[in-house]
Amino acid sequence: MVEQRRSVSQLHVSQLCIVASEERSGISMDHKLSPLMLDHRKKRVKRAAKAGLADLFPLLAELTMDPRSLFRKWRRDALSGTPAFQAMGGGTWSRLSCLLQCKTTWRELVHRNQDVPGPAREDIPDDSSEACRNFLVRALQDAVEVILKWQLDQLTASVPQLLNPVSAEVRETPGQDDASPVGKVSRAVVWLHETMTRLLECTRAWRTSLQREGARSGEEQLRVALTQFRDACDDVRKLHSDHLRGWILRGAMLVFSTAVVAGRPLIWQQRIATLIVDEACQSRELETMIVMRSHVHRMVLVGDPRQLPSTVFSTR
């Protein structure tokens, strides 16, 4: 289910959540189980917002304001003969030219740690109006739309509320309003998703008008969507990480953790009614009592004392 990123029995991958210490679990961001890790989901949401401010907004702003200038910067970097990005040193290309050539955000380039070559000299067009228009269409389709679509997928996979809004209300605290931390997080992340979707639609519409008419119709709508996208990214970037984790966890249908981690306020404040303790005979009675809260209605203990008896690793 995790590898294929698909739903099983109406349960989506984003509705499964693992709460664990990243250092102790040994699960990196490129691990197969990373999409289930609560900390990694929080990081992906923040990363989408930061990349929007640092990469996508400047790129689209310059494409709408002065595409010819950006085209010439890209030509100058491409004609230099240096790689668009070098894992060691970052390369000599300007940031926006690098984004257009590599078709991914700067943070992801650093994370992948791979060199990206520049185009072959024969593939670099002349400095003409027609070449600039073709470059603009290609930049919108091959870079901006690809990055936006990838960011949307990351956001949707990390936040279950964006797939099933009802799931977030199952354990909603009575009297919850938009002024609370949960309300602010919900409003900010949902607004980011909506503005990102709108920006992708406006970008596609603008590219289509360029291909069909050669005119830049729809440019004003794109600028409005871009401004809203910038503000939404800034709102999500400023969110408190603990509040964001709590809101993402609120939308999960199944939460996995150790008994000790389940005693953290982040989890028991979700007021989960049904608990299943696997290998319960391996933990001591006091460890099992950590998860026994007044809001728990059903608790299932599963284990075999002859297979895995109570275990203590401490030497003191």
C-alpha positions as CSV (number, residue, x, y, z in Angstrom):
1,M,0.0,0.0,0.0
2,V,2.8,2.4,0.9
3,E,5.0,1.5,-2.1
4,Q,2.1,1.8,-4.6
5,R,0.7,4.9,-2.9
6,R,-2.9,3.7,-3.4
7,S,-6.0,3.3,-1.3
8,V,-7.0,0.0,0.2
9,S,-10.6,-0.6,1.5
10,Q,-11.3,3.2,1.3
11,L,-8.2,3.9,3.5
12,H,-5.7,6.2,2.0
13,V,-2.0,6.2,2.8
14,S,-2.2,9.7,4.2
15,Q,-4.7,8.4,6.8
16,L,-2.0,6.2,8.3
17,C,0.5,7.9,10.6
18,I,3.6,6.8,12.5
19,V,4.6,8.9,15.5
20,A,8.2,8.2,16.4
21,S,11.5,9.9,17.1
22,E,13.2,10.4,13.8
23,E,16.7,9.9,15.2
24,R,15.8,6.6,17.0
25,S,13.6,5.2,14.2
26,G,16.4,5.6,11.6
27,I,13.9,6.4,8.8
28,S,15.2,9.1,6.4
29,M,13.2,11.3,4.1
30,D,13.8,8.9,1.1
31,H,12.8,5.8,3.1
32,K,9.7,3.8,1.9
33,L,8.0,4.5,5.3
34,S,8.8,8.2,5.2
35,P,5.3,9.1,3.8
36,L,3.8,7.7,7.0
37,M,6.1,9.6,9.5
38,L,4.4,12.5,11.2
39,D,7.6,14.5,11.4
40,H,8.3,14.0,7.7
41,R,4.8,15.1,6.8
42,K,5.2,18.3,8.8
43,K,8.5,18.9,7.0
44,R,7.0,18.3,3.5
45,V,4.2,20.9,4.2
46,K,6.7,23.4,5.4
47,R,9.0,22.6,2.5
48,A,6.2,23.2,0.0
49,A,5.6,26.7,1.6
50,K,9.3,27.6,1.7
51,A,9.9,26.5,-1.9
52,G,6.9,28.5,-3.0
53,L,8.4,31.7,-1.5
54,A,12.0,31.1,-2.4
55,D,11.6,29.4,-5.8
56,L,8.2,29.4,-7.5
57,F,7.1,33.0,-6.6
58,P,10.3,34.7,-7.9
59,L,10.3,32.5,-11.0
60,L,6.7,33.2,-12.0
61,A,7.0,36.9,-11.1
62,E,9.8,37.3,-13.5
63,L,8.2,35.2,-16.2
64,T,5.1,37.5,-16.0
65,M,7.0,40.8,-15.7
66,D,10.0,40.4,-17.9
67,P,10.3,37.0,-19.7
68,R,12.8,38.3,-22.2
69,S,15.2,39.2,-19.4
70,L,14.9,35.8,-17.8
71,F,15.3,34.2,-21.3
72,R,18.6,36.0,-21.8
73,K,19.8,35.1,-18.3
74,W,19.1,31.4,-19.1
75,R,20.9,31.7,-22.5
76,R,23.9,33.3,-20.8
77,D,24.1,30.5,-18.2
78,A,23.5,27.8,-20.8
79,L,26.2,29.2,-23.1
80,S,28.7,29.2,-20.2
81,G,29.1,25.4,-20.6
82,T,29.0,24.8,-16.9
83,P,26.5,22.3,-15.3
84,A,23.2,23.7,-14.3
85,F,23.7,22.3,-10.8
86,Q,26.6,20.7,-9.1
87,A,26.2,18.6,-6.0
88,M,29.4,20.0,-4.6
89,G,29.3,23.7,-4.8
90,G,25.9,24.3,-6.3
91,G,27.1,25.4,-9.8
92,T,27.5,28.8,-11.3
93,W,24.0,29.2,-12.9
94,S,21.7,31.8,-11.5
95,R,19.0,30.4,-9.2
96,L,16.1,31.0,-11.6
97,S,18.0,29.7,-14.6
98,C,18.8,26.6,-12.6
99,L,15.2,26.0,-11.7
100,L,14.1,26.3,-15.4
101,Q,16.8,23.8,-16.5
102,C,16.5,21.3,-13.6
103,K,12.6,21.5,-13.2
104,T,12.7,21.1,-9.5
105,T,13.2,23.3,-6.4
106,W,16.5,24.2,-5.0
107,R,16.0,22.3,-1.7
108,E,15.2,19.1,-3.6
109,L,18.3,19.6,-5.8
110,V,20.5,19.8,-2.7
111,H,18.7,16.8,-1.1
112,R,19.1,14.6,-4.2
113,N,22.9,15.4,-4.3
114,Q,23.1,14.8,-8.1
115,D,24.8,16.9,-10.8
116,V,22.5,18.3,-13.5
117,P,24.1,19.2,-16.8
118,G,23.2,22.2,-19.0
119,P,21.8,21.9,-22.5
120,A,23.9,21.0,-25.5
121,R,25.1,24.1,-27.4
122,E,23.1,23.2,-30.5
123,D,19.9,23.1,-28.4
124,I,20.3,26.7,-27.2
125,P,18.1,29.0,-29.3
126,D,19.0,32.4,-30.8
127,D,18.0,35.6,-29.0
128,S,14.8,36.3,-30.9
129,S,11.2,37.2,-30.0
130,E,10.0,33.8,-31.4
131,A,12.6,31.9,-29.5
132,C,11.7,33.9,-26.3
133,R,7.9,33.0,-26.7
134,N,8.7,29.3,-27.3
135,F,11.0,29.5,-24.2
136,L,8.2,31.0,-22.2
137,V,5.7,28.3,-23.2
138,R,8.3,25.6,-22.5
139,A,9.3,27.1,-19.1
140,L,5.7,27.2,-18.0
141,Q,5.0,23.7,-19.0
142,D,8.2,21.9,-18.3
143,A,9.3,23.7,-15.1
144,V,6.5,25.7,-13.4
145,E,3.7,23.2,-13.9
146,V,5.9,20.2,-13.1
147,I,7.1,21.8,-9.8
148,L,3.6,22.9,-8.9
149,K,2.0,19.5,-9.6
150,W,4.8,17.8,-7.6
151,Q,4.3,20.2,-4.7
152,L,0.5,19.6,-4.7
153,D,1.0,15.9,-4.6
154,Q,3.4,16.2,-1.7
155,L,0.9,18.4,0.1
156,T,-2.1,16.1,-0.5
157,A,-0.1,13.0,0.5
158,S,1.0,14.6,3.8
159,V,-2.3,16.1,5.0
160,P,-5.3,13.6,5.2
161,Q,-7.8,16.5,5.6
162,L,-7.2,17.6,2.0
163,L,-8.5,14.1,0.9
164,N,-11.3,13.6,3.3
165,P,-12.4,16.7,5.2
166,V,-14.8,14.7,7.4
167,S,-12.0,12.6,8.9
168,A,-10.6,15.7,10.7
169,E,-13.9,16.3,12.5
170,V,-14.3,12.8,14.0
171,R,-12.3,13.8,17.1
172,E,-12.9,17.5,16.9
173,T,-12.9,19.2,20.3
174,P,-16.3,20.9,21.1
175,G,-16.2,24.7,20.9
176,Q,-13.2,24.7,18.5
177,D,-13.1,27.9,16.5
178,D,-10.9,29.5,13.8
179,A,-9.0,31.6,16.4
180,S,-7.6,28.5,18.1
181,P,-4.2,27.1,17.0
182,V,-5.9,24.2,15.2
183,G,-8.3,26.6,13.4
184,K,-5.3,28.7,12.3
185,V,-3.4,25.7,11.0
186,S,-6.5,24.3,9.2
187,R,-7.3,27.6,7.5
188,A,-3.6,28.3,6.5
189,V,-2.9,24.8,5.0
190,V,-6.3,24.5,3.2
191,W,-5.8,28.0,1.8
192,L,-2.3,27.1,0.5
193,H,-3.7,24.0,-1.2
194,E,-6.5,26.1,-2.8
195,T,-4.2,28.9,-4.0
196,M,-1.7,26.4,-5.3
197,T,-4.4,24.6,-7.3
198,R,-5.7,28.0,-8.6
199,L,-2.2,29.0,-9.6
200,L,-1.7,25.8,-11.5
201,E,-4.9,26.4,-13.4
202,C,-4.0,30.0,-14.2
203,T,-0.6,28.9,-15.4
204,R,-2.0,26.3,-17.7
205,A,-4.6,28.8,-19.1
206,W,-1.9,31.4,-19.7
207,R,0.4,28.9,-21.5
208,T,-2.6,27.7,-23.7
209,S,-3.3,31.3,-24.7
210,L,0.4,31.8,-25.7
211,Q,0.4,28.6,-27.8
212,R,-2.8,29.4,-29.6
213,E,-2.7,33.2,-30.0
214,G,0.8,34.3,-29.1
215,A,-0.9,36.9,-26.9
216,R,-0.5,37.1,-23.2
217,S,-4.2,37.0,-22.2
218,G,-5.0,35.8,-18.7
219,E,-1.9,37.5,-17.3
220,E,-3.8,39.6,-14.8
221,Q,-5.5,36.5,-13.3
222,L,-2.2,34.8,-13.0
223,R,-0.7,37.7,-11.1
224,V,-3.6,37.8,-8.7
225,A,-3.3,34.0,-8.1
226,L,0.5,34.4,-7.7
227,T,0.0,37.1,-5.0
228,Q,-2.5,34.9,-3.1
229,F,-0.1,32.0,-3.4
230,R,2.8,34.1,-1.9
231,D,0.7,35.1,1.0
232,A,-0.5,31.6,1.6
233,C,3.0,30.2,1.6
234,D,4.1,32.9,4.1
235,D,1.2,32.0,6.4
236,V,2.1,28.2,6.4
237,R,5.8,29.0,6.8
238,K,5.0,30.9,10.1
239,L,2.9,28.1,11.6
240,H,4.1,26.6,14.8
241,S,5.5,23.1,14.1
242,D,3.8,21.4,17.1
243,H,0.4,22.9,16.0
244,L,0.9,21.6,12.5
245,R,1.8,18.1,13.7
246,G,-1.3,18.0,15.9
247,W,-3.5,19.0,13.1
248,I,-2.1,16.5,10.6
249,L,-2.4,13.8,13.3
250,R,-6.0,14.8,13.9
251,G,-6.9,13.7,10.3
252,A,-5.3,10.2,10.7
253,M,-7.6,7.1,11.0
254,L,-4.8,4.8,12.2
255,V,-1.9,6.0,14.4
256,F,1.1,3.8,15.1
257,S,3.5,4.4,18.0
258,T,5.2,2.7,21.0
259,A,3.5,2.7,24.3
260,V,5.8,5.3,25.7
261,V,5.3,7.7,22.8
262,A,1.6,7.2,23.0
263,G,1.7,8.9,26.4
264,R,2.8,12.2,24.8
265,P,0.3,15.0,24.9
266,L,0.5,15.2,21.0
267,I,-1.2,11.8,20.9
268,W,-3.5,11.5,23.9
269,Q,-4.9,15.0,23.2
270,Q,-6.4,13.4,20.1
271,R,-8.7,11.4,22.4
272,I,-8.4,8.2,20.4
273,A,-11.2,5.9,21.6
274,T,-9.8,2.5,20.5
275,L,-6.3,1.1,21.3
276,I,-4.6,-2.1,20.2
277,V,-1.4,-2.9,22.1
278,D,0.6,-5.5,20.1
279,E,3.1,-7.7,21.9
280,A,1.5,-6.5,25.1
281,C,3.3,-9.2,27.2
282,Q,6.6,-7.7,26.3
283,S,5.9,-4.5,28.2
284,R,5.6,-4.2,32.0
285,E,2.3,-3.2,33.6
286,L,3.4,0.3,34.3
287,E,4.3,0.8,30.6
288,T,0.9,-0.5,29.5
289,M,-0.8,1.9,31.9
290,I,0.7,4.9,30.0
291,V,-1.9,4.5,27.3
292,M,-4.8,3.9,29.6
293,R,-6.7,7.3,29.6
294,S,-10.2,8.2,30.5
295,H,-11.2,8.8,26.9
296,V,-10.2,5.2,25.9
297,H,-13.4,3.2,25.3
298,R,-11.9,0.0,23.9
299,M,-8.5,-1.5,24.6
300,V,-7.2,-4.8,23.0
301,L,-4.1,-6.5,24.4
302,V,-2.4,-8.9,22.0
303,G,0.7,-11.0,23.0
304,D,2.1,-14.4,24.0
305,P,4.1,-14.4,27.3
306,R,5.9,-17.6,26.3
307,Q,7.2,-16.0,23.1
308,L,8.1,-12.4,24.2
309,P,8.0,-12.0,28.0
310,S,8.3,-8.7,29.8
311,T,11.6,-7.1,28.8
312,V,13.8,-4.5,30.6
313,F,16.9,-3.2,28.8
314,S,18.1,-0.9,31.6
315,T,21.2,-1.9,33.5
316,R,20.3,0.0,36.6
